[in-house]
């Protein structure tokens, strides 16, 4: 909306850069362009303000398909006034010279025109489409039909409008019909979900079976390893027993050899001791024999009285102690007689 300032009998208008202003003074064009600022007299001026920026017109209407089903189309049309001079002559964009407000509703008039034209093209298109086809292909088909139809419409060109873009947001059926149409898809989705669940369960069972088989295989492998361990322990025990027996045998043989050596050494020592003892005995015997021979040789040279005296002395030394000894002539006479006879016989014998 243009800003109008009053100063005595004159008014000043200042428009925005997105508004095209046309000023007619007494039926002649005085100012024409965007972003105008000028002084004017309200009594002789006719002002028009045409917006030249992009505008959006939302659309929402119902259409009937080939199979007599109702669908709702929701779209948005972007447009602008391409020729402000033509639009000002075809649509009332006049503003109050005192307030700057439009005298009518030009934008609503343009929006209604666009809505009716877009609706006409859409209805013609959907009338030849079935409901599933309209729901599946409606977005792109309706957008292309509205865009091509409005671009080629001579009425919009004569009004000075240009369509910039067409966006179709939705083509929807009634809630009950849409829910009924969604049921097969939901059932397929549910079936796919159930299939996925069953496959996941089957996979879980398969994995559990694989885990159980793996555990069983591990147990079998452990049993084999344990059997090998027991066999190896037996071999080790037998080897240890064999080596211990060999060691005991070697020790026994060493001990027997040591005992044999000790016995032989002891026997040799005993033989040496016996030989030494025998030699000592022989030497002592020889010495004693020589001593006896010397004694006998000495006795041989003695007279009988001396020998008798020595014999008595030896006898007296070996006899027990005698308290009283009585020698009578009866005892001494025979003894003396024997001694004298022995002494007489001895020289003759020698």
C-alpha positions in Angstrom: 0.0 0.0 0.0 1.3 3.4 -1.0 2.1 6.1 1.7 0.1 9.3 1.1 0.9 12.4 3.0 -1.5 15.5 3.1 -0.1 19.0 2.9 -2.7 21.8 2.5 -4.3 21.3 -0.8 -1.6 18.9 -2.1 -0.9 15.2 -1.4 2.4 13.3 -1.7 2.5 9.7 -2.7 5.4 7.4 -2.1 5.2 3.8 -3.4 7.2 0.7 -2.6 9.7 -0.8 -5.1 7.4 -3.8 -5.6 4.4 -1.7 -6.5 3.8 -0.2 -9.9 1.9 3.1 -9.7 0.0 4.8 -12.6 -1.0 8.5 -12.1 -3.6 9.9 -14.6 -4.2 13.7 -14.4 -7.3 14.8 -16.3 -7.2 11.5 -18.2 -3.6 11.8 -19.2 -0.7 9.7 -17.9 1.4 11.8 -15.6 3.5 9.1 -13.7 3.9 5.5 -14.5 6.5 3.1 -12.8 7.6 1.2 -9.7 8.8 3.1 -6.6 7.2 6.4 -7.7 7.2 9.5 -5.4 5.3 12.6 -6.5 2.9 15.4 -5.6 -0.7 15.3 -6.8 -4.0 17.0 -6.4 -6.7 14.5 -5.3 -9.5 16.3 -7.2 -7.7 15.8 -10.6 -5.8 12.6 -10.1 -6.7 8.9 -10.8 -4.2 6.5 -9.1 -3.7 2.8 -9.6 -1.2 0.6 -7.6 -0.4 -2.8 -9.2 1.8 -5.2 -7.2 4.6 -6.6 -9.4 6.1 -9.1 -6.8 5.5 -12.8 -6.9 2.3 -13.9 -5.3 1.0 -17.3 -4.2 -2.5 -18.5 -4.6 -3.4 -21.7 -2.6 -6.0 -24.0 -4.2 -8.1 -26.7 -2.6 -11.1 -28.2 -4.5 -12.8 -31.6 -5.1 -12.9 -33.6 -8.3 -14.6 -36.8 -9.5 -12.8 -39.7 -11.0 -13.8 -42.0 -13.8 -15.1 -44.5 -11.3 -17.2 -41.8 -9.6 -15.0 -41.4 -6.6 -14.4 -38.1 -5.0 -10.8 -36.8 -4.6 -9.4 -33.6 -3.0 -6.8 -31.7 -4.8 -4.5 -29.3 -2.9 -2.1 -27.1 -4.9 -0.4 -23.7 -4.9 0.1 -21.4 -7.9 2.8 -18.7 -8.0 2.1 -15.8 -10.3 2.9 -12.1 -10.9 1.6 -9.2 -12.9 3.8 -9.2 -16.0 2.2 -6.2 -17.7 1.0 -3.6 -15.1 -0.5 -1.3 -17.8 -2.7 -4.1 -19.2 -3.6 -5.4 -15.7 -4.6 -1.8 -14.7 -7.0 -1.6 -17.7 -8.5 -5.1 -17.1 -8.7 -5.2 -13.3 -9.6 -2.4 -11.0 -6.4 -1.5 -9.1 -7.5 2.0 -8.3 -6.7 3.4 -4.8 -8.2 6.1 -2.7 -6.1 9.3 -3.3 -6.5 10.2 0.4 -5.8 6.9 2.1 -4.0 4.8 -0.5 -6.3 1.8 0.0 -7.7 -0.2 -3.0 -11.2 0.7 -3.8 -12.0 -2.9 -4.7 -10.4 -6.4 -4.2 -8.1 -6.9 -7.3 -6.0 -9.6 -5.8 -9.0 -11.7 -4.8 -10.3 -11.2 -8.3 -7.0 -12.5 -9.8 -6.9 -15.4 -7.3 -10.5 -16.4 -8.2 -9.6 -16.3 -11.9 -6.5 -18.5 -11.4 -8.5 -20.9 -9.1 -11.3 -21.4 -11.6 -8.9 -21.9 -14.5 -6.8 -24.4 -12.6 -9.8 -26.2 -11.3 -11.3 -26.5 -14.9 -8.1 -28.1 -16.2 -7.8 -30.4 -13.2 -11.4 -31.6 -13.4 -11.1 -32.4 -17.1 -7.9 -34.4 -16.3 -9.2 -36.4 -13.3 -12.5 -37.1 -15.0 -10.6 -39.5 -17.3 -8.6 -41.2 -14.6 -9.6 -44.0 -12.2 -9.2 -43.5 -8.5 -6.1 -45.7 -8.1 -4.6 -44.0 -11.1 -5.4 -40.5 -9.8 -3.9 -41.3 -6.4 -0.8 -42.9 -8.0 -0.1 -40.5 -10.9 -2.2 -37.5 -9.9 0.5 -35.3 -8.5 2.7 -35.0 -11.6 -0.2 -35.2 -14.0 -2.2 -32.5 -12.4 0.9 -30.2 -12.0 1.8 -30.6 -15.7 -1.8 -30.1 -16.8 -2.4 -26.9 -14.7 1.0 -25.5 -15.7 0.5 -26.1 -19.4 -3.1 -25.0 -19.3 -2.5 -21.7 -17.5 0.6 -20.9 -19.6 -1.4 -21.2 -22.8 -4.6 -19.5 -21.5 -5.2 -16.3 -23.5 -7.3 -14.8 -20.8 -4.4 -14.6 -18.4 -2.3 -13.1 -21.1 -5.0 -10.5 -21.8 -5.1 -9.7 -18.1 -1.3 -9.2 -17.9 -0.6 -12.2 -15.6 2.2 -14.7 -15.8 2.3 -18.1 -14.1 5.7 -18.7 -12.4 5.2 -22.1 -10.8 2.6 -24.7 -10.0 3.0 -27.0 -7.0 0.5 -29.9 -6.3 0.7 -30.8 -2.7 -1.8 -33.7 -2.5 -4.4 -35.7 -4.4 -6.3 -37.6 -1.7 -9.5 -39.7 -1.6 -12.1 -39.7 1.1 -10.9 -41.1 4.5 -13.0 -44.2 4.3 -12.0 -45.0 0.7 -8.4 -44.1 1.4 -8.4 -46.4 4.4 -9.9 -49.2 2.3 -7.3 -48.7 -0.4 -4.5 -48.7 2.2 -5.7 -52.1 3.6 -4.1 -54.3 0.9 -0.9 -52.4 1.2 -1.0 -52.7 5.0 -1.7 -56.4 4.6 1.3 -56.7 2.3 3.4 -54.7 4.7 2.2 -56.9 7.6 2.9 -60.0 5.6 6.4 -58.7 4.8 6.8 -58.0 8.5 5.6 -61.5 9.4 7.8 -63.0 6.8 10.7 -61.0 8.2 9.8 -62.1 11.7 9.6 -65.8 10.6 12.9 -65.4 8.7 14.5 -63.8 11.8 13.2 -66.6 14.0 14.3 -69.2 11.5 17.7 -67.5 11.4 17.8 -67.4 15.1 16.9 -71.2 15.3 19.6 -71.9 12.6 22.1 -69.9 14.6 21.2 -71.7 17.8 21.6 -75.0 16.0 24.9 -73.8 14.6 26.0 -72.8 18.1 24.8 -76.1 19.6 26.7 -78.0 16.9 29.7 -75.9 17.5 29.5 -76.6 21.2 29.1 -80.3 20.5 32.0 -80.2 18.2 34.0 -78.4 20.9 33.0 -81.1 23.4 34.1 -83.8 20.9 37.4 -82.0 20.3 37.9 -81.6 24.0 37.2 -85.3 24.6 39.7 -86.2 21.9 42.2 -83.8 23.4 41.5 -85.4 26.8 42.0 -88.9 25.4 45.3 -87.8 23.8 46.3 -86.2 27.1 45.5 -89.5 29.0 47.5 -91.5 26.4 50.3 -89.1 26.6 50.2 -89.2 30.4 50.4 -93.1 30.2 53.3 -92.9 27.8 55.0 -90.4 30.1 54.3 -92.6 33.1 55.6 -95.7 31.3 58.7 -93.8 30.2 59.2 -92.5 33.7 58.8 -96.0 35.2 61.2 -97.4 32.5 63.7 -94.7 33.2 63.3 -95.1 37.0 63.8 -98.9 36.6 66.9 -98.3 34.5 68.1 -95.8 37.1 67.4 -98.3 39.9 69.1 -101.0 38.0 72.1 -98.8 37.4 72.1 -97.8 41.1 71.7 -101.5 42.1 74.5 -102.5 39.8 76.6 -99.7 41.1 75.7 -100.6 44.7 76.4 -104.3 44.0 79.7 -103.4 42.3 80.5 -101.2 45.3 79.5 -104.0 47.7 81.6 -106.4 45.7 84.5 -104.1 45.7 84.0 -103.5 49.4 83.7 -107.3 50.0 86.8 -108.0 47.9 88.6 -105.2 49.7 87.4 -106.5 53.0 88.4 -110.1 52.0 91.8 -108.8 50.8 92.2 -106.9 54.0 91.1 -110.0 56.0 93.6 -112.0 54.0 96.3 -109.5 54.7 95.4 -109.4 58.3 95.3 -113.2 58.4 98.6 -113.4 56.6 100.0 -110.8 58.9 98.7 -112.7 61.9 99.9 -116.0 60.6 103.3 -114.4 59.9 103.3 -112.9 63.4 102.2 -116.2 64.9 104.9 -118.0 62.8 107.5 -115.5 63.9 106.4 -115.7 67.5 106.3 -119.5 67.3 109.8 -119.5 65.7 110.9 -117.1 68.4 109.3 -119.3 71.1 110.8 -122.4 69.6 114.2 -120.9 69.4 113.7 -119.7 73.0 112.7 -123.2 74.0 115.6 -124.7 72.1 117.9 -122.2 73.8 116.4 -123.2 77.2 116.8 -126.9 76.3 120.3 -126.2 75.2 121.0 -124.4 78.5 119.3 -127.2 80.5 121.3 -129.7 78.6 124.5 -128.2 79.8 123.3 -127.9 83.5 123.7 -130.6 86.1 120.8 -132.5 87.5 120.8 -130.7 90.8 120.4 -127.3 89.1 117.7 -128.6 86.9 115.9 -130.1 89.9 116.2 -126.8 91.7 114.7 -124.9 88.8 111.9 -127.4 88.4 111.0 -127.0 92.0 111.1 -123.3 91.6 108.8 -123.4 88.6 106.5 -125.8 90.4 106.5 -123.6 93.4 105.6 -120.6 91.3 102.7 -122.3 89.7 101.3 -124.0 92.8 98.7 -122.5 95.1 99.9 -121.1 98.4 100.7 -123.8 100.9 100.4 -123.0 104.6 102.5 -125.8 106.0 104.6 -128.5 104.2 105.9 -131.5 106.1 108.7 -133.4 104.3 109.3 -136.8 105.8 112.1 -139.2 105.0 109.6 -141.4 103.3 108.8 -138.8 100.7 112.3 -137.5 100.1 114.1 -140.9 99.8 112.4 -142.2 96.7 112.7 -138.7 95.1 116.3 -138.4 95.8 116.9 -141.9 94.6 115.2 -141.1 91.3 117.2 -137.9 90.9 120.5 -139.6 91.6 119.6 -142.4 89.1 118.7 -139.9 86.5 121.8 -138.0 87.0 123.9 -141.1 86.6 122.2 -142.2 83.5 122.4 -138.9 81.8 126.2 -138.8 81.2 126.2 -142.3 79.9 123.4 -141.4 77.5 125.2 -138.5 76.2 
